[in-house]
Amino acid sequence: MLVLSVSVSMWFLFSSECHLSQSKLLICITSCLREKYILHCLFLIFLCNRTKDSMYHALTYATILEMQAMMTFDPQHILAAGNTMKEAQAICQRHRKKSTLRVSDCDVIALNSEELHAEVCYAECLLQRAALTFLQDENMISFIKGGIKVRNSYQTYKELHTVLQSAGYTHGDNHGHFEGGVKLGVGAFNLMISMLPTRTLKLLEFVGFSGNKEFGLQQLQEGSAESTFRSFLCNMLLLCYHTFMSFILENHLHKVSFDVLLSQGSIFLFFAGRIEEIKGNLDAAIERFEECCEAQQQWKEFHHMCYWELMWCFTYKKHWKMAYFYAEMLSKENSWSKATYAYMKAAYLSMLTEDDCLTFGETALTLFRQVPTLKQKIAGKSLPTEKFAIRKARRYIAEKPIPLPAPPLEMMYIWNGYTVIGKHRDLTEGMLKTLDEAQAKLDSIPKNELSIDDQCLLSLLKGLCLKHLGHQEEAEHYFTLVLCNETQIKYDHYLVPNALLEHGLLCLEQGRKDEAIKLLETAKQNYKNYSMESRTHFRIQAALHKAKGNGENGIHVPSIP
C-alpha cells in the first residue's frame, strides 16, 4: 500500500509538470490515464480537485462514482453519482460548439479539438446519466427521461462517427483519444442493441436504433488496442461481454486471446479469475479471486463481486460449506439481492446433514421462509433471479413443506454452470451422482402435487450432465421426458422451453440442424410468462443464429451510421 501511495504521489508530481511540452487538453487526458489507480482514494481526491475546470477529470470522477453505485445499488451512492455526472455534463456543455452539431465538411473544419472532445464526453455523460436514471426512480417519467438521454447519446455518437469518416476532418495531437471515445460509444451501442431479442430489436429499429454485433466488437477491439483515455473502458466492455454476456446468454465462451485484454490491477485480476472459472480451471480461478480481494481494500464492493464468483466455484466443486460461507458474507455486506443470498444460504444448508447445519446457527427451513420477505426492486422491477428464488422458496411456507430436490444444482442451471463443470469429467460425474441421490430420495417419499415438477427438474439436469459426458442418447431421453410430462407440471413451467432449448443444442452439436431449428422455434414461439424467460430467449436466439447462420440476431441489422 505504501509503494502504491508513493507511486501515485510521484505520478501526480509528473503530471503537474507536463505543461512544458503538452497542450492543456492533452495534459487533462493523460493525467486521467491511470486505470491501475482507479480504485485508489488518492486518485479520487486528485480527480475531485479538477472537476470544476476539466471535462476529462469531471467525467472520470463521475464514472468511478457510477461504478461504485452500480456495484452497491445504494440509493445514496446512486444519487451522488447522478449529481456528479450531471455536473460533469455541464462542464462538457461549456466546451461544446454553441450551434447544433451538423456533419458537413465546413462544420467539421470549424470544430476545434476541444469542441470535438466535448461532444464525445457529453455523449458519454448522457449515456451514464440514463443508466442512473433507470436505477434511481421507478416512475414512467424517469424512464422517458432516461430513454431521451439514451437516444440523444446514440445520435451524437452517430454524428461523431461520421465526423471521423469525413474529408474535412484532420488528425490533431489528441486524435487517438477522440477516436477512442467514438469507438467506445459506437461499439457499445452496436453490441448491446444487437444482442436484444428479435421482437425488441425490430421495435428499436422502428424508432431509429440499429446494431451489428461484429461491427460493435470490432470497434471495441480497435478502441482497446491503443493506449488512449478510453481503452480501459473498451477493455472492460470486451471482458464483460466475453466472460459474462456471451457465456450466460449465448451458451459458450468465445475463442479470443484474453492476454491482450488483461493488464495489471485488481479489476483485471477479477476478470482473470472469471476466465479461469468459465474454462473450468476452478482452483486457478479461486486463487485469482482471492488475489483480487487482497490487491485493494478501498472498495469492499469489489470484494463482493469476487465473493459471488467464489461461491459458484465452490458450488461446482460441491464444497457446500465454503459456498455457504461466501453466500453468508454477501448476505451481511452487500445489498444487491438479499433474497437471492438468503436463498443460496438455504440451498447449501439443504445439502448438509442436520448435525453439520448446527454449526451454522440457522436452518434451511428458516432461511427459505425469509426469502419472500426480502424482496426488493431495482429500476422499478424485481431482479429475475430474485423472483425465481422467491417462487422456489414459497413451498416452504406450508406447515409441512415438501423440500426442493437439489436447489443449488437448479440455480446452477440458471447461471449456465453446467457448461463450466462439463469441461471436467470428474466434476460432471460428481454432480450426476448428487442428482441420482436426489432422485432416490424423491422416489422414497409418497407422490404429491409437486412430484412431477421435481422429477422434470432432475430429468433436465441429468440430461445436461449426460450430454457433457458424451451419453447423447440418454441425454435426449431425459430432455424428451420433460416434454412428455408438460401438462402435469404445476409450477415449474420454465422447464419445458429449457428442455426444448437443450434438446435443440444437442441436435445442433450432432449436425441435425433442421431438427434443432424446429425445437428452438417451438421453445421460442409456444411458451410465455415463465421464470427467467428473457434469459432463455437470449440463449434460444443465439442458438437459432448459429443454426441458421444468417445476419445478426436472425435478421439484418445495419451498423452505425
C-alpha positions as CSV (number, residue, x, y, z in Angstrom):
1,M,0.0,0.0,0.0
2,L,2.9,2.4,0.8
3,V,4.5,1.6,-2.5
4,L,1.3,2.4,-4.3
5,S,0.8,5.7,-2.4
6,V,4.3,6.8,-3.3
7,S,3.8,5.8,-6.9
8,V,0.6,7.8,-7.1
9,S,2.2,10.8,-5.5
10,M,5.2,10.7,-8.0
11,W,2.7,10.4,-10.9
12,F,0.8,13.5,-9.6
13,L,4.1,15.4,-9.5
14,F,5.0,14.3,-13.0
15,S,1.5,15.2,-14.4
16,S,1.7,18.7,-12.9
17,E,5.0,19.4,-14.8
18,C,3.7,18.1,-18.2
19,H,2.5,21.5,-19.3
20,L,6.0,22.4,-20.6
21,S,5.6,20.2,-23.6
22,Q,1.9,19.3,-23.9
23,S,-1.3,21.2,-24.6
24,K,-3.8,21.8,-21.8
25,L,-6.3,19.3,-23.2
26,L,-3.7,16.6,-23.6
27,I,-2.5,17.2,-20.0
28,C,-6.0,16.6,-18.8
29,I,-6.4,13.5,-20.8
30,T,-3.1,11.9,-19.9
31,S,-3.5,12.8,-16.2
32,C,-6.6,10.6,-16.1
33,L,-4.9,7.7,-17.9
34,R,-4.1,5.7,-14.8
35,E,-6.5,2.8,-14.7
36,K,-4.4,0.8,-12.2
37,Y,-5.2,3.5,-9.6
38,I,-8.9,3.7,-10.4
39,L,-9.9,2.3,-7.0
40,H,-7.4,4.3,-5.0
41,C,-8.6,7.0,-2.7
42,L,-5.7,9.4,-3.6
43,F,-6.7,9.2,-7.3
44,L,-10.3,10.2,-6.4
45,I,-9.0,13.2,-4.4
46,F,-6.8,14.2,-7.3
47,L,-9.7,14.0,-9.7
48,C,-12.1,15.8,-7.4
49,N,-9.8,18.8,-7.2
50,R,-10.0,19.3,-11.0
51,T,-13.7,18.5,-11.7
52,K,-14.7,22.2,-11.9
53,D,-12.4,23.1,-14.8
54,S,-11.6,19.9,-16.7
55,M,-14.2,17.9,-18.5
56,Y,-12.0,14.8,-18.5
57,H,-11.3,15.0,-14.8
58,A,-15.1,15.6,-14.2
59,L,-16.1,12.6,-16.4
60,T,-13.5,10.2,-14.9
61,Y,-14.5,11.1,-11.4
62,A,-18.2,10.7,-12.1
63,T,-17.6,7.4,-13.9
64,I,-15.8,6.0,-10.9
65,L,-18.7,7.1,-8.6
66,E,-21.1,5.5,-11.1
67,M,-19.2,2.2,-11.0
68,Q,-19.4,2.3,-7.2
69,A,-23.2,3.0,-7.4
70,M,-23.7,0.1,-9.8
71,M,-21.9,-2.3,-7.5
72,T,-23.7,-1.3,-4.3
73,F,-27.2,-0.3,-5.5
74,D,-27.1,2.1,-2.5
75,P,-29.6,4.9,-3.1
76,Q,-27.2,7.5,-1.6
77,H,-24.4,6.3,-4.0
78,I,-26.8,6.4,-6.9
79,L,-27.9,9.9,-6.0
80,A,-24.3,11.2,-5.5
81,A,-23.2,9.6,-8.8
82,G,-26.1,11.1,-10.7
83,N,-25.5,14.6,-9.3
84,T,-21.7,14.3,-10.1
85,M,-22.4,13.1,-13.6
86,K,-24.9,16.0,-14.2
87,E,-22.1,18.4,-13.1
88,A,-19.7,16.7,-15.5
89,Q,-22.2,17.1,-18.3
90,A,-22.5,20.8,-17.5
91,I,-18.7,21.1,-17.8
92,C,-18.8,19.4,-21.2
93,Q,-21.6,21.7,-22.3
94,R,-19.4,24.7,-21.6
95,H,-16.8,23.4,-24.1
96,R,-19.2,22.3,-26.8
97,K,-19.9,24.2,-30.0
98,K,-22.7,26.6,-29.4
99,S,-24.7,25.6,-32.5
100,T,-26.1,22.1,-33.2
101,L,-23.5,19.6,-34.5
102,R,-24.2,19.0,-38.2
103,V,-21.8,16.9,-40.2
104,S,-20.5,18.7,-43.3
105,D,-17.0,19.4,-44.4
106,C,-17.4,23.1,-43.4
107,D,-18.8,22.3,-40.0
108,V,-16.1,19.7,-39.3
109,I,-13.3,22.2,-40.2
110,A,-14.9,24.8,-38.0
111,L,-14.8,22.4,-34.9
112,N,-11.6,22.6,-32.9
113,S,-10.1,19.7,-31.0
114,E,-11.6,20.8,-27.6
115,E,-15.1,21.0,-29.1
116,L,-14.9,17.6,-30.6
117,H,-13.7,16.1,-27.3
118,A,-16.5,18.0,-25.5
119,E,-19.1,16.3,-27.9
120,V,-17.8,12.8,-27.2
121,C,-17.6,13.4,-23.4
122,Y,-21.1,14.9,-23.5
123,A,-22.5,11.8,-25.2
124,E,-20.8,9.6,-22.6
125,C,-22.3,11.7,-19.8
126,L,-25.7,11.3,-21.3
127,L,-25.5,7.6,-21.5
128,Q,-24.2,7.1,-18.0
129,R,-26.9,9.5,-16.6
130,A,-29.5,7.5,-18.4
131,A,-28.3,4.3,-16.7
132,L,-28.5,6.1,-13.3
133,T,-32.0,7.5,-14.1
134,F,-33.3,3.9,-14.7
135,L,-31.9,2.8,-11.3
136,Q,-32.9,5.9,-9.3
137,D,-36.6,6.1,-9.9
138,E,-39.4,3.8,-10.7
139,N,-42.0,6.1,-12.3
140,M,-42.7,6.4,-16.0
141,I,-41.5,9.9,-16.3
142,S,-38.0,8.8,-15.2
143,F,-38.0,6.0,-17.8
144,I,-39.0,8.5,-20.5
145,K,-36.2,10.9,-19.4
146,G,-33.7,8.1,-19.4
147,G,-34.9,7.0,-22.9
148,I,-34.4,10.5,-24.3
149,K,-30.9,10.7,-22.9
150,V,-30.1,7.3,-24.5
151,R,-31.4,8.5,-27.9
152,N,-29.5,11.8,-27.7
153,S,-26.3,10.0,-26.8
154,Y,-26.9,7.5,-29.7
155,Q,-27.5,10.3,-32.2
156,T,-24.4,12.2,-31.0
157,Y,-22.2,9.1,-31.4
158,K,-23.6,8.6,-34.9
159,E,-22.7,12.1,-35.9
160,L,-19.2,11.8,-34.4
161,H,-18.6,8.5,-36.3
162,T,-19.5,10.4,-39.5
163,V,-17.1,13.2,-38.5
164,L,-14.2,10.7,-38.3
165,Q,-15.1,9.5,-41.9
166,S,-15.5,13.0,-43.4
167,A,-12.9,14.5,-45.7
168,G,-12.8,17.7,-43.7
169,Y,-11.6,16.1,-40.5
170,T,-7.9,16.4,-39.8
171,H,-6.0,14.4,-37.2
172,G,-4.7,16.6,-34.4
173,D,-2.5,15.8,-31.4
174,N,-5.4,14.3,-29.5
175,H,-7.0,12.4,-32.4
176,G,-6.4,9.0,-30.8
177,H,-8.3,9.9,-27.6
178,F,-11.2,11.4,-29.6
179,E,-11.3,8.4,-31.9
180,G,-11.2,6.0,-28.9
181,G,-14.2,7.8,-27.4
182,V,-16.2,7.4,-30.6
183,K,-15.3,3.7,-30.9
184,L,-16.3,3.1,-27.3
185,G,-19.8,4.6,-27.8
186,V,-20.4,3.2,-31.3
187,G,-19.1,-0.2,-30.3
188,A,-21.1,-0.3,-27.1
189,F,-24.4,0.7,-28.8
190,N,-23.9,-1.8,-31.6
191,L,-23.0,-4.7,-29.3
192,M,-25.8,-4.1,-26.8
193,I,-28.6,-3.4,-29.3
194,S,-27.6,-6.4,-31.5
195,M,-28.0,-8.8,-28.5
196,L,-31.6,-8.0,-27.9
197,P,-34.4,-10.4,-28.8
198,T,-35.7,-10.0,-32.3
199,R,-39.1,-8.5,-31.3
200,T,-37.4,-5.8,-29.2
201,L,-34.8,-5.2,-31.9
202,K,-37.5,-4.6,-34.5
203,L,-39.2,-2.1,-32.2
204,L,-35.9,-0.2,-31.6
205,E,-35.2,-0.1,-35.4
206,F,-38.6,1.5,-35.9
207,V,-37.5,4.4,-33.7
208,G,-34.1,4.8,-35.3
209,F,-31.8,2.4,-33.4
210,S,-29.7,-0.3,-35.1
211,G,-26.9,-2.6,-34.0
212,N,-24.4,-5.0,-35.6
213,K,-22.6,-7.3,-33.2
214,E,-19.5,-7.9,-35.3
215,F,-19.1,-4.2,-36.0
216,G,-19.5,-3.4,-32.4
217,L,-16.9,-5.9,-31.3
218,Q,-14.5,-4.6,-34.0
219,Q,-14.9,-1.0,-32.7
220,L,-14.3,-2.0,-29.1
221,Q,-11.3,-4.1,-30.1
222,E,-9.8,-1.3,-32.1
223,G,-10.5,1.1,-29.2
224,S,-8.8,-1.2,-26.7
225,A,-5.7,-1.7,-28.9
226,E,-4.3,1.8,-28.3
227,S,-3.2,3.4,-25.1
228,T,-5.9,6.1,-25.1
229,F,-8.2,7.5,-22.5
230,R,-11.0,5.1,-23.2
231,S,-9.0,1.9,-24.0
232,F,-9.6,0.9,-20.4
233,L,-13.4,1.1,-20.8
234,C,-13.2,-0.7,-24.2
235,N,-11.2,-3.5,-22.4
236,M,-13.8,-3.6,-19.6
237,L,-16.7,-3.9,-22.1
238,L,-15.0,-6.6,-24.1
239,L,-14.2,-8.6,-21.0
240,C,-17.7,-8.2,-19.7
241,Y,-19.1,-9.4,-23.0
242,H,-16.8,-12.4,-23.4
243,T,-16.8,-13.6,-19.8
244,F,-20.4,-12.8,-18.8
245,M,-22.9,-11.9,-21.5
246,S,-21.8,-14.3,-24.2
247,F,-21.2,-17.1,-21.7
248,I,-24.6,-16.8,-19.8
249,L,-26.7,-15.7,-22.7
250,E,-25.1,-17.3,-25.8
251,N,-24.2,-20.7,-24.4
252,H,-20.4,-20.5,-25.0
253,L,-17.1,-18.8,-24.4
254,H,-15.7,-17.1,-27.4
255,K,-12.3,-18.1,-28.6
256,V,-10.4,-14.9,-28.2
257,S,-7.0,-14.0,-26.8
258,F,-7.6,-12.6,-23.3
259,D,-3.9,-11.8,-22.8
260,V,-4.2,-8.6,-24.8
261,L,-7.2,-7.5,-22.7
262,L,-5.8,-8.2,-19.3
263,S,-3.4,-5.8,-17.6
264,Q,-2.3,-5.2,-14.0
265,G,-4.7,-4.1,-11.3
266,S,-7.3,-5.7,-9.1
267,I,-10.1,-5.1,-11.7
268,F,-8.3,-7.3,-14.3
269,L,-7.4,-9.9,-11.6
270,F,-11.1,-10.3,-11.2
271,F,-11.6,-10.9,-15.0
272,A,-8.5,-13.3,-15.0
273,G,-10.3,-15.3,-12.3
274,R,-13.6,-15.2,-14.3
275,I,-11.8,-16.5,-17.4
276,E,-10.2,-19.4,-15.4
277,E,-13.7,-20.2,-13.9
278,I,-15.5,-20.5,-17.2
279,K,-12.7,-22.6,-18.6
280,G,-13.3,-25.0,-15.7
281,N,-10.0,-24.3,-14.0
282,L,-11.6,-23.8,-10.6
283,D,-8.5,-23.9,-8.4
284,A,-6.8,-21.3,-10.5
285,A,-10.0,-19.2,-10.5
286,I,-10.2,-19.3,-6.7
287,E,-6.6,-18.2,-6.5
288,R,-7.2,-15.3,-8.8
289,F,-10.3,-14.1,-6.9
290,E,-8.5,-14.3,-3.6
291,E,-5.6,-12.3,-5.0
292,C,-8.1,-9.8,-6.3
293,C,-9.5,-9.3,-2.8
294,E,-6.0,-8.9,-1.3
295,A,-5.0,-6.4,-4.0
296,Q,-7.1,-3.5,-2.8
297,Q,-9.1,-2.6,0.3
298,Q,-10.7,0.7,-0.7
299,W,-13.8,-0.8,-2.4
300,K,-15.3,-3.6,-0.4
301,E,-18.0,-3.8,-3.2
302,F,-15.4,-5.1,-5.5
303,H,-14.7,-7.9,-3.0
304,H,-18.4,-8.8,-3.2
305,M,-18.1,-9.5,-6.9
306,C,-15.3,-11.9,-6.1
307,Y,-17.3,-13.5,-3.3
308,W,-20.1,-14.2,-5.8
309,E,-17.8,-16.0,-8.1
310,L,-16.1,-17.8,-5.3
311,M,-19.5,-19.0,-4.1
312,W,-20.1,-20.5,-7.6
313,C,-16.6,-22.0,-7.8
314,F,-17.2,-23.9,-4.5
315,T,-20.7,-24.9,-5.7
316,Y,-19.2,-26.5,-8.8
317,K,-16.8,-28.4,-6.6
318,K,-19.7,-29.4,-4.2
319,H,-18.0,-27.8,-1.3
320,W,-21.3,-26.7,0.2
321,K,-19.8,-25.3,3.5
322,M,-17.4,-22.9,1.6
323,A,-20.2,-21.9,-0.8
324,Y,-22.4,-21.1,2.2
325,F,-19.6,-19.1,3.7
326,Y,-19.4,-16.7,0.7
327,A,-23.2,-16.5,0.5
328,E,-23.2,-15.5,4.1
329,M,-20.6,-12.8,3.5
330,L,-22.7,-11.4,0.7
331,S,-25.8,-11.5,2.8
332,K,-24.1,-9.5,5.5
333,E,-22.2,-7.0,3.4
334,N,-24.0,-6.5,0.1
335,S,-27.5,-5.2,-0.8
336,W,-27.8,-6.2,-4.4
337,S,-30.3,-9.0,-3.6
338,K,-30.8,-10.1,0.0
339,A,-33.4,-12.6,-1.1
340,T,-31.1,-14.3,-3.5
341,Y,-28.3,-14.5,-0.9
342,A,-30.7,-16.0,1.7
343,Y,-32.0,-18.5,-0.9
344,M,-28.4,-19.6,-1.7
345,K,-27.6,-20.0,2.0
346,A,-30.7,-22.1,2.5
347,A,-29.9,-24.1,-0.6
348,Y,-26.4,-25.0,0.6
349,L,-27.6,-25.9,4.1
350,S,-30.2,-28.2,2.5
351,M,-27.4,-30.3,1.1
352,L,-25.8,-30.9,4.5
353,T,-26.8,-33.2,7.3
354,E,-28.7,-31.9,10.3
355,D,-25.6,-32.2,12.5
356,D,-23.5,-30.2,10.0
357,C,-26.1,-27.4,9.9
358,L,-26.0,-27.0,13.7
359,T,-22.6,-25.4,13.4
360,F,-24.0,-22.5,11.3
361,G,-26.7,-21.5,13.8
362,E,-29.5,-21.4,11.3
363,T,-31.6,-23.9,9.4
364,A,-32.5,-24.2,5.7
365,L,-36.2,-24.0,6.6
366,T,-35.9,-20.7,8.5
367,L,-33.9,-19.2,5.6
368,F,-36.2,-20.4,2.9
369,R,-39.1,-18.8,4.8
370,Q,-37.3,-15.5,5.0
371,V,-36.7,-15.2,1.2
372,P,-40.1,-13.7,0.2
373,T,-39.8,-11.1,2.9
374,L,-36.5,-9.8,1.4
375,K,-37.9,-8.8,-2.0
376,Q,-36.7,-5.5,-3.4
377,K,-37.0,-3.6,-6.7
378,I,-34.3,-2.0,-8.9
379,A,-35.4,0.4,-11.6
380,G,-39.0,-0.4,-10.7
381,K,-38.7,-4.1,-11.2
382,S,-37.7,-7.2,-9.2
383,L,-34.5,-8.9,-10.3
384,P,-35.3,-12.1,-12.4
385,T,-33.0,-14.2,-10.2
386,E,-34.7,-12.8,-7.1
387,K,-38.2,-13.6,-8.4
388,F,-37.1,-17.1,-9.3
389,A,-35.7,-17.6,-5.7
390,I,-38.9,-16.3,-4.2
391,R,-41.1,-18.6,-6.3
392,K,-39.0,-21.6,-5.4
393,A,-38.9,-20.7,-1.7
394,R,-42.7,-20.3,-1.4
395,R,-43.2,-24.1,-1.0
396,Y,-41.5,-23.8,2.4
397,I,-44.3,-21.6,3.8
398,A,-46.5,-24.6,4.4
399,E,-46.6,-26.2,7.8
400,K,-45.1,-29.4,6.4
401,P,-43.2,-28.3,3.3
402,I,-42.1,-30.5,0.5
403,P,-38.4,-29.9,0.2
404,L,-36.8,-28.9,-3.1
405,P,-34.8,-31.8,-4.6
406,A,-31.5,-30.1,-5.3
407,P,-31.7,-26.3,-5.0
408,P,-28.1,-25.4,-5.6
409,L,-28.0,-27.5,-8.7
410,E,-31.1,-25.9,-10.1
411,M,-29.7,-22.4,-9.6
412,M,-26.5,-23.6,-11.2
413,Y,-28.5,-24.2,-14.4
414,I,-29.9,-20.6,-14.3
415,W,-26.3,-19.3,-14.3
416,N,-25.2,-21.8,-17.0
417,G,-23.0,-23.6,-14.5
418,Y,-23.2,-27.0,-16.3
419,T,-21.1,-25.5,-19.1
420,V,-18.4,-25.0,-16.5
421,I,-18.4,-28.4,-14.9
422,G,-18.9,-30.0,-18.3
423,K,-15.3,-29.3,-19.1
424,H,-14.2,-31.7,-16.4
425,R,-15.4,-35.3,-16.3
426,D,-14.9,-35.7,-12.6
427,L,-17.0,-32.6,-11.7
428,T,-19.8,-33.7,-14.1
429,E,-19.8,-37.2,-12.7
430,G,-19.9,-35.9,-9.2
431,M,-22.9,-33.7,-10.0
432,L,-24.6,-36.6,-11.7
433,K,-24.1,-38.7,-8.5
434,T,-25.7,-35.9,-6.4
435,L,-28.7,-35.9,-8.9
436,D,-29.0,-39.7,-8.6
437,E,-29.1,-39.3,-4.8
438,A,-31.8,-36.7,-5.1
439,Q,-33.7,-39.0,-7.4
440,A,-33.5,-41.8,-4.9
441,K,-34.8,-39.5,-2.2
442,L,-37.7,-38.3,-4.4
443,D,-38.6,-41.9,-5.2
444,S,-38.7,-42.8,-1.5
445,I,-41.4,-40.3,-0.5
446,P,-45.1,-40.5,-1.3
447,K,-46.3,-38.9,-4.6
448,N,-47.6,-35.4,-4.1
449,E,-48.7,-32.4,-6.2
450,L,-45.1,-31.3,-6.8
451,S,-43.6,-34.7,-7.7
452,I,-43.8,-34.2,-11.4
453,D,-42.2,-30.7,-11.2
454,D,-39.3,-32.2,-9.2
455,Q,-39.0,-35.2,-11.5
456,C,-38.8,-33.0,-14.5
457,L,-36.2,-30.8,-12.9
458,L,-34.0,-33.7,-12.1
459,S,-34.5,-35.1,-15.7
460,L,-33.4,-31.8,-17.2
461,L,-30.3,-31.6,-15.1
462,K,-29.4,-35.3,-15.6
463,G,-29.8,-34.7,-19.3
464,L,-27.2,-31.9,-19.2
465,C,-24.7,-34.0,-17.2
466,L,-25.1,-36.9,-19.6
467,K,-24.7,-34.7,-22.6
468,H,-21.4,-33.4,-21.3
469,L,-20.3,-36.9,-20.5
470,G,-21.0,-38.0,-24.1
471,H,-24.0,-40.1,-23.4
472,Q,-26.1,-38.3,-26.0
473,E,-29.0,-40.8,-26.4
474,E,-29.6,-40.9,-22.7
475,A,-29.5,-37.1,-22.5
476,E,-32.0,-36.9,-25.3
477,H,-34.3,-39.3,-23.4
478,Y,-34.3,-37.1,-20.3
479,F,-35.0,-33.9,-22.3
480,T,-37.9,-35.7,-24.0
481,L,-39.2,-36.9,-20.7
482,V,-39.7,-33.3,-19.5
483,L,-41.8,-32.5,-22.6
484,C,-43.9,-35.7,-22.2
485,N,-44.9,-34.5,-18.7
486,E,-45.6,-30.9,-19.8
487,T,-49.3,-31.0,-19.0
488,Q,-48.7,-32.3,-15.5
489,I,-46.3,-29.6,-14.4
490,K,-47.9,-27.5,-11.7
491,Y,-45.5,-24.5,-11.2
492,D,-42.1,-25.0,-12.9
493,H,-43.3,-24.3,-16.4
494,Y,-39.8,-22.9,-17.3
495,L,-38.5,-26.5,-17.5
496,V,-40.3,-27.2,-20.8
497,P,-38.9,-24.4,-23.0
498,N,-35.5,-25.0,-21.4
499,A,-35.7,-28.7,-22.2
500,L,-36.5,-27.9,-25.8
501,L,-33.6,-25.5,-25.8
502,E,-31.1,-28.1,-24.5
503,H,-32.5,-30.7,-26.8
504,G,-32.1,-28.3,-29.7
505,L,-28.5,-27.5,-28.7
506,L,-27.8,-31.3,-28.6
507,C,-29.2,-31.8,-32.1
508,L,-27.1,-28.9,-33.3
509,E,-23.9,-30.5,-31.9
510,Q,-24.9,-33.7,-33.7
511,G,-25.4,-31.9,-37.0
512,R,-29.2,-32.4,-37.0
513,K,-29.7,-28.8,-38.0
514,D,-33.3,-28.9,-39.2
515,E,-34.5,-30.8,-36.1
516,A,-32.6,-28.3,-33.9
517,I,-34.3,-25.3,-35.6
518,K,-37.7,-26.9,-35.1
519,L,-37.1,-27.5,-31.4
520,L,-35.7,-24.0,-30.9
521,E,-38.6,-22.3,-32.7
522,T,-41.1,-24.3,-30.7
523,A,-39.4,-23.1,-27.5
524,K,-39.4,-19.5,-28.8
525,Q,-42.9,-19.3,-30.1
526,N,-45.0,-21.5,-27.9
527,Y,-44.1,-20.5,-24.3
528,K,-44.5,-17.2,-22.5
529,N,-44.6,-15.8,-18.9
530,Y,-42.4,-18.4,-17.3
531,S,-39.4,-17.9,-14.9
532,M,-36.2,-16.4,-16.3
533,E,-37.9,-16.1,-19.7
534,S,-35.7,-13.3,-21.0
535,R,-32.5,-15.2,-20.3
536,T,-33.9,-18.3,-22.0
537,H,-34.9,-16.2,-25.0
538,F,-31.4,-14.8,-25.3
539,R,-30.0,-18.3,-25.4
540,I,-32.6,-19.5,-27.9
541,Q,-31.9,-16.5,-30.1
542,A,-28.1,-17.2,-30.1
543,A,-28.7,-20.9,-30.9
544,L,-31.0,-20.0,-33.8
545,H,-28.5,-17.5,-35.1
546,K,-25.8,-20.3,-35.0
547,A,-28.2,-22.9,-36.6
548,K,-29.4,-20.6,-39.4
549,G,-26.0,-18.9,-40.0
550,N,-27.6,-15.7,-41.1
551,G,-27.5,-12.0,-40.1
552,E,-27.2,-10.6,-36.6
553,N,-29.8,-11.9,-34.3
554,G,-31.6,-13.7,-37.1
555,I,-32.3,-10.5,-39.1
556,H,-30.2,-8.0,-41.0
557,V,-29.4,-5.0,-38.8
558,P,-27.3,-2.2,-40.2
559,S,-24.4,-0.7,-38.2
560,I,-23.9,2.8,-37.1
561,P,-24.2,5.1,-39.0
